[in-house]
Amino acid sequence: QTLAEAGHTVRAMVRDDDQFDAMRALGGEPVLGDLTGDVSEAPAGADAVIFAAGSGGEAVDAVDRDGAIALVDATVAQGVSRFVMLSSIGADAPEEADQLQDYLRAKHAADQHLKGTDLTYTILRPTTLTNGAGIGTAAFATSLDFDEHPREIAREDVALALASILTISETEGAVIEMTGGSTPIREGLAAI
């Protein structure tokens, strides 16, 4: 919805055609695909790909690692140059995490694979996601100081950041950490 409202033509990959109506209602054209299967055609004709899928802890390696890597490779093969990866805080050093190490290792592997391509990439690593309403502000850094910031951010604000990244050249080639804060999202991203 955020992308469509910003004027982008959006294709939304879903696993089940029961989700088609919901994607259309949000302004996207649904594309049937499964990250645990063949996604080679999913990026065809796109200008950019945003990976925002998540396994929810159920198929971490299959979705968060292998599925992401397969979509990166399909993006390269289809000649699409821009890729935005939704990752996670802690994916830079999964072995140091107190919890979710398998998830963070999967995210780390996918992030590293993306960095090894010729794609123009941005990797966004938010902190804990909440379901509350977005406020349009956040804190961004290449390495956040959690003595100064909360450790959570609304999913709506992450969605706004993902959509904004597509038109902010300063984010290209960057790994950006994100959490709750008071800086307007576009302004914070442009200052990276």
N, C-alpha and C positions, 0 to 999 in steps of 0.2 A: 504494500500500500504506500509506504514512504517513497519508494522509487517511482511508482506510477504518479503520485502527486507531484513529484519533482520534474515530471515531463518525460521520463524514460519509458520506452517500450519494454515491458518486462515479460520474460518467460520464466515460469516457476516450475522446477522439477519436483514432482511428487511421485510417491511409490504406488499410489492407488487411485484409480479413476473416480472413486467416491469423493476425492478431494478436489476434483475439477471445479465444481460450482463455487466452493469457498475461495479458490484462487482467482476465479473470474470476478467474484464479488469484491475482491481486494484490488482489482485492476491488472491482474496478470493473466497471461495465456498459459495454461497448464501444459506441461510436457511430461509424459509418463517415463519414469526412469527409476532405477534402483542402484544406489551406490555400491551395493554388494554384487552387482551384475555388470552388464555392458553399458557404459555411459559414453562411448566413443562419439556418438552423434549429438549428444546433449548440447554442446557449445556451438554447434554449426550455425553460422550466420550471426553470432553475437559480436558485440563490440567489447564486452567485458563479462567476466564471470565473477560472481560473489559466492563463495562457499560459506554457507551458514547452517549446514546440517549438523546434527548431533545425534549420537547413539543413545543418549540418556543412560549410559552405563551398561547397555544391553549387548552391544556388539562393537566394543571399543576399537579393536584392531580392524575389523571388517569395514566400519564406517569412518571413524575418526582418523585412521591411518590409511588403510588401503583404498577406501572410497575417495578420500581427499586426493591421494596420490594419483589414482586413476582419472579423476576429473582434471587435475593439473595436466597430466599427459594428454588427455583428450583436447584440452584447451590449446596446447602447443600444436597438436596434430591438425586441429581445425584452423590454425592460423590466427587465432584470437590473441591479442597482445597483452591485455590487461586482466589481472587476477587479484581479487581481494579475498584474503583468507581470514575467517573468524577463527581465532585460536583461543588461548586461555592464558591468563596470568600464571606464571610458574612453568610454562612450556619450555622456557630457556634452560631450566635446571630441574628436571623432573625428579632426580634422585634426592633433591633437597626438600621436597614437599613432605608434609606430615600425612597427607592423605591424597587419594586420587592419582597415585603414581602411574598406574597403567594408562589412565586417560591422558595424563600429561606426557608420558613417553610417546603415545600415539600422536598427539598434537605436535610434539617436538619433531618426530620423524617426518610428518607431513610438511611442517614449516621448513625443515632443512631441505626436503626435496624441492619445494617451490623455489627456495633461494638458489638452488643449483641449476635452474632453468634460465632461459633468456627472456622470460615473461617480465613485463613491468608489473611488479607485485607490491602489495601492501599487506602486512600482517597486523591484524588488530587483536590485542590480548586484553580483554576486559577481566575485571575481578568478578566476584560472585554476582550472578544475575538475579534480579528480583522481578516480580510481576507487577509492581506498582506503576503508576503513570509516570511517563517520562517528563522531565522538566526542561529539556533543551540545553542543559549545561553539564559539564563534566570536567575532569582533570585528565590531562594527557602528558606523557613523558616517555622517553625511551627506557627509563627505569624509574618507577614511582617510589616516592618516599611515603611509606604508610604511617609514619608518625604525624604526617600533615593531612592525610586524606582518609576517608572511610574506605572500607573494603567491599563495597557493593555498588551496583549501578543498575538502573532499570533497563529491561530488555528494549523498551521503546527508544531509549537514548542510544543504545548500541545500534539499533536499526537505523536511526538517524545518522549516526557516525558512518556506518557502512555505506549508506547511500551518498553521503557527502564526500567520502573519500574519492569517489569516481571523478569528481570535478575539482579536486584540490591537488595540484601538481606537487606540492611540497610533501605529500604522503608517499610519492612513488619511491620504491626501494627502501621503505622504512618499516621497522618493526615498532609498533606503538602500543604502549600500555595505557589502559583507560579505567577510570573509576569515578565515583561520585565527586563532583566539584562544582565550582561556580563560574567557570569560563564557558561562554557560548560555544557550542560544539564546532561549528565551522571555524570560528576564530582559533580555538585550541588546536585543531588539526592543521591549520595553515601555519601555525607557529612552530611545528615540529622541526 
